[in-house]
Amino acid sequence: MRILHLLASPFWSGPAENVALLALAQREAGHEVTVAVDRLRTEVSAEEPAVPRFDALGLLDEGGLELSVKSPPWRVWRDLRRLKARSVDVVHAHFTHDHLVARWGRPRGAVLIRSVHAPRSLRSSLPGADAYTVPSSSVITRLVGRRVRVLPPLVDPMFRPAEDREALRRELGLTGSPLVGMVSTFQPSRRHALGVEAFARLRQGHAGARLVLVGDGELVEPVRQQVRALGLEAAVTFAGYQKGETFVRWLRALDEVWVLGLGNDWSARAAAQARACGVRVVAVGEGNLPSLADVLVEEPTPEAVVEASESGTRALVAHPSNEEIAAEVLALYEQARAER
């Protein structure tokens, strides 16, 4: 099949990595796959740009689509015409702007697939498509009567357990046990304040515990102030924003990761990455986290987080491989084509 993914974002963040891994797995399965991204916004401030990443992977679409929410109407119209002229079998749209472009610029004979990456995209005005993917099974009930599959997070092969975790911790300057981490942007939905409060309670029974906070964002300074107010400066490491192999190293060093809330991507990719590194996952019951957590936090309170952390539970169900996930999505494409 000839597959075109539409991703109206200039950033290598949110669903971008998942889209790239899906496209790579589809290409490995023998299909012709490209990904069109936002070509208008070239200045992406502190965030990593998507174009170089997709280009390096050989996935960057060069079909002339600007695909930007910032495009004026006449250039959106140009995208519609250029997309309609393409010869593809599947158009897989990932953001609302993509879906609008694809809805009116669908090439003749192509099936249209829409990925919903967060529940807020499910509105009564959601345009029709031949099939949908959603980030968790809990969302399926909101698409009753439509062809839909869960699209779990795909995981880059570089996420794997450390060969020598103790040596890695020494290299990173990390001490303490248990070594607990939170790996996400500092924003309200991620509940860092809850994590710090829970860690303070955990330290009452585990004096050697350490909390590692990987990421950046608007709430870094308020969380630093909270850490100081609780007298935890010596037990909390602010690792800052990390990416690529460096991020993987920080993740591998941990005993467990606390995922206490989700951001823009409800597939809970960080939880899947942690499990691939052999790191235990303690998580709230949001999005796709119930299928990825080793143990779920019953409610978002410090007491419940500590109880979950101390339970010792480990998940028994293996996360599907990238190849298995891609095969499920390709089967969805085939079903949509057969019934079109």
C-alpha positions in Angstrom: 0.0 0.0 0.0 1.0 3.6 -0.5 0.4 5.3 2.8 0.6 9.1 3.6 0.5 10.2 7.2 -0.5 13.8 7.9 0.9 15.5 11.0 0.2 19.2 11.1 3.0 20.0 13.6 6.5 21.3 13.3 7.6 19.7 16.6 9.2 16.4 17.5 6.9 16.0 20.4 3.4 14.8 21.3 2.4 12.0 18.9 5.3 12.7 16.4 7.6 9.9 17.6 4.7 7.4 17.7 3.8 8.4 14.1 7.4 7.9 13.0 7.7 4.5 14.7 4.4 3.4 13.1 5.5 4.6 9.7 8.8 2.8 10.1 7.1 -0.5 11.0 4.7 -0.1 8.1 7.7 0.4 5.8 9.4 -2.6 7.2 6.3 -4.6 6.4 6.8 -3.7 2.7 4.6 -0.6 2.3 5.5 2.8 0.7 5.1 5.3 3.6 5.8 9.0 4.0 4.9 11.6 6.6 3.9 15.2 5.8 4.5 17.7 8.6 4.1 21.5 9.1 6.5 23.2 6.7 5.4 26.8 7.5 6.6 27.1 11.1 10.4 26.7 10.8 11.2 28.6 14.1 10.1 26.2 16.9 11.8 28.0 19.8 13.0 25.5 22.4 11.3 22.5 21.0 13.0 20.0 18.7 11.9 20.4 15.0 10.2 17.5 13.3 11.5 18.0 9.8 15.1 16.9 10.4 14.0 13.9 12.4 11.6 12.6 9.7 14.1 13.4 7.0 16.9 11.4 8.7 14.5 8.4 8.9 13.7 8.7 5.2 10.0 9.3 6.0 9.7 13.0 5.2 7.0 13.6 2.5 8.1 16.0 -0.3 4.7 16.3 -2.0 4.5 20.1 -1.4 2.0 20.1 1.4 2.4 23.1 3.8 0.1 21.5 6.3 0.0 24.2 9.0 -2.7 25.6 11.2 -1.1 29.0 10.6 -1.6 28.8 6.8 -3.9 31.5 5.3 -7.0 30.1 3.6 -5.6 30.3 0.0 -2.7 28.1 1.0 -4.9 25.6 2.8 -6.9 25.5 -0.5 -3.6 24.8 -2.3 -2.9 21.9 0.1 -6.4 20.5 -0.7 -5.6 20.5 -4.4 -2.2 19.0 -4.0 -3.4 16.3 -1.8 -6.3 15.5 -4.2 -3.8 15.0 -7.0 -1.7 12.5 -5.0 -1.8 8.8 -5.8 -2.1 7.0 -2.5 -4.1 4.2 -1.0 -4.4 5.4 2.5 -4.4 8.9 4.1 -3.9 8.7 7.8 -4.7 12.0 9.5 -3.4 12.7 13.0 -4.5 16.2 14.0 -7.7 18.2 13.5 -6.2 20.3 10.7 -5.0 17.2 9.0 -8.4 15.7 9.1 -10.0 18.8 7.6 -7.5 18.9 4.8 -7.9 15.2 4.2 -11.7 15.3 4.4 -11.9 17.7 1.5 -8.7 16.8 -0.3 -9.0 13.0 -0.2 -7.4 11.5 -3.3 -9.7 9.4 -5.5 -9.9 5.8 -4.2 -8.0 6.5 -1.0 -9.3 5.5 2.4 -9.2 8.1 5.2 -8.1 7.1 8.7 -8.3 9.4 11.6 -6.3 9.0 14.8 -7.7 10.6 17.9 -4.8 11.2 20.3 -6.7 12.7 23.2 -10.4 12.7 24.2 -10.8 16.5 23.7 -10.8 15.8 19.9 -14.0 13.8 20.2 -16.7 16.3 19.5 -20.1 16.1 17.9 -18.6 17.9 14.9 -15.9 15.1 14.3 -15.9 14.7 10.5 -16.5 11.2 9.1 -13.7 8.8 8.2 -13.5 5.3 7.0 -11.9 4.2 10.3 -10.4 5.6 13.5 -7.7 4.8 16.0 -7.9 5.9 19.6 -5.3 5.9 22.4 -7.2 3.7 24.9 -10.1 1.3 25.0 -12.0 3.7 27.3 -12.5 6.0 24.3 -14.0 3.4 22.0 -17.5 3.8 23.6 -17.6 7.3 22.4 -17.3 6.1 18.8 -20.1 3.6 18.8 -21.0 2.5 15.3 -17.7 3.4 13.7 -14.8 1.2 12.7 -12.2 1.8 15.4 -9.0 0.2 16.9 -6.8 1.1 19.8 -3.4 2.4 18.7 -1.0 1.7 21.6 2.3 3.5 21.9 5.2 2.1 19.8 8.6 2.0 21.5 12.0 2.7 19.9 14.4 -0.3 20.2 16.9 1.8 22.0 14.6 1.6 25.1 15.9 -1.5 26.8 17.3 -2.4 30.3 20.7 -1.2 31.3 23.5 -3.7 31.1 24.9 -2.4 34.4 22.4 -0.2 36.2 24.7 0.5 39.2 27.5 1.7 36.9 25.0 3.9 35.0 23.9 5.5 38.2 27.4 6.3 39.2 28.0 7.9 35.8 24.9 10.1 36.3 25.8 10.9 39.8 22.7 9.2 41.3 22.5 7.7 44.7 19.6 6.4 46.8 17.1 3.6 47.0 14.5 3.3 45.8 15.3 5.6 42.8 11.9 7.1 41.7 11.4 9.2 38.6 8.9 11.4 36.9 9.6 11.9 33.2 7.3 14.6 31.7 6.8 18.2 31.0 6.1 20.3 34.1 2.5 21.2 33.6 -0.6 20.9 35.8 -2.0 17.8 34.2 1.2 15.8 35.1 0.7 16.4 38.9 4.3 17.0 39.9 3.2 18.7 43.1 1.4 15.5 44.0 4.5 13.5 43.2 6.7 15.6 45.5 4.2 15.4 48.3 4.0 11.6 47.9 7.8 11.4 47.8 8.0 13.3 51.1 5.8 10.6 52.7 7.7 7.8 51.0 10.9 9.2 52.6 9.4 8.7 56.0 9.7 4.9 55.6 12.6 4.9 53.1 15.1 7.5 54.3 17.5 6.7 51.3 14.9 7.3 48.6 15.7 9.7 45.8 13.3 11.5 43.3 14.5 12.3 39.8 12.5 14.8 37.8 13.3 14.7 34.1 11.8 17.4 32.0 11.2 21.2 31.8 8.1 23.4 31.6 6.2 26.2 33.2 6.0 24.7 36.7 9.7 23.9 37.2 10.2 26.8 39.6 7.0 26.2 41.7 8.1 22.6 42.1 11.6 23.6 43.1 10.0 25.9 45.8 7.9 23.0 47.0 11.0 20.8 47.3 12.8 23.5 49.3 9.7 24.0 51.6 9.6 20.3 52.4 13.4 20.2 53.1 14.0 17.7 50.2 16.7 19.5 48.2 19.3 16.8 49.0 17.0 14.0 47.9 15.5 15.4 44.7 17.4 15.7 41.4 16.2 18.1 38.7 17.7 16.5 35.5 16.2 19.0 33.1 15.0 18.3 29.5 16.7 15.2 28.0 16.3 13.7 24.6 17.5 10.7 22.6 20.0 8.3 24.0 20.6 10.7 27.0 16.9 10.4 28.0 17.1 6.7 27.7 20.1 6.6 30.1 18.2 8.5 32.7 15.2 6.3 32.4 17.2 3.1 32.6 18.8 4.2 35.8 15.5 4.3 37.7 13.8 1.7 39.9 10.3 3.0 39.1 8.5 5.8 37.3 5.5 7.6 38.6 3.0 8.7 35.8 0.5 10.7 37.7 -1.2 12.4 34.8 -1.2 12.7 31.0 -0.6 15.6 28.6 -1.5 15.8 24.9 -0.9 12.2 24.1 -3.1 9.7 25.9 -1.3 6.7 24.6 1.0 7.0 27.7 4.2 6.4 25.7 6.5 7.2 28.7 5.0 4.3 30.6 5.7 1.9 27.7 9.2 3.2 27.4 9.8 2.7 31.1 8.6 -0.9 31.0 10.8 -1.6 28.0 13.8 -0.4 30.1 12.8 -2.8 32.9 11.5 0.1 35.1 8.5 -0.5 37.2 5.5 1.8 36.4 3.2 3.3 39.1 0.4 5.2 37.4 -3.1 6.8 37.7 -5.9 5.3 35.7 -5.9 7.8 32.8 -5.8 7.1 29.1 -3.9 4.0 28.2 -2.1 3.8 31.5 -4.3 1.0 32.9 -2.9 -1.4 30.2 0.7 -0.3 30.9 1.1 0.2 34.6 2.6 -2.4 36.9 0.3 -1.0 39.6 -2.5 1.6 39.5 -2.9 4.4 42.0 -6.5 4.2 43.3 -6.9 7.9 43.6 -4.6 10.9 43.1 -3.6 11.4 46.7 -0.1 11.2 48.3 -1.2 8.3 50.5 -2.5 6.3 47.5 0.7 6.9 45.5 2.9 5.7 48.4 0.7 2.7 48.9 1.0 1.8 45.2 4.7 2.3 45.2 5.2 0.1 48.2 2.9 -2.7 46.9 5.7 -4.5 44.9 3.3 -5.5 42.1 4.6 -6.2 38.6 2.6 -6.4 35.4 2.4 -9.8 33.8 1.0 -8.8 30.4 3.7 -8.0 27.8 3.3 -4.8 25.7 2.9 -5.6 22.0 5.8 -5.1 19.7 6.0 -2.4 17.1 5.5 -5.0 14.4 2.4 -6.3 16.1 0.9 -2.8 16.5 1.7 -2.0 12.8 0.0 -5.2 11.7 -3.2 -4.3 13.6 -3.3 -0.9 12.0 -2.6 -2.3 8.5 -5.4 -4.7 9.0 -7.7 -1.8 9.8 -6.6 -0.1 6.6 -7.4 -3.3 4.6 -10.8 -3.7 6.2 -11.6 0.0 5.4 -10.5 -0.5 1.8 -12.5 -3.7 1.4 -15.7 -2.1 2.8 -15.3 1.2 1.0 
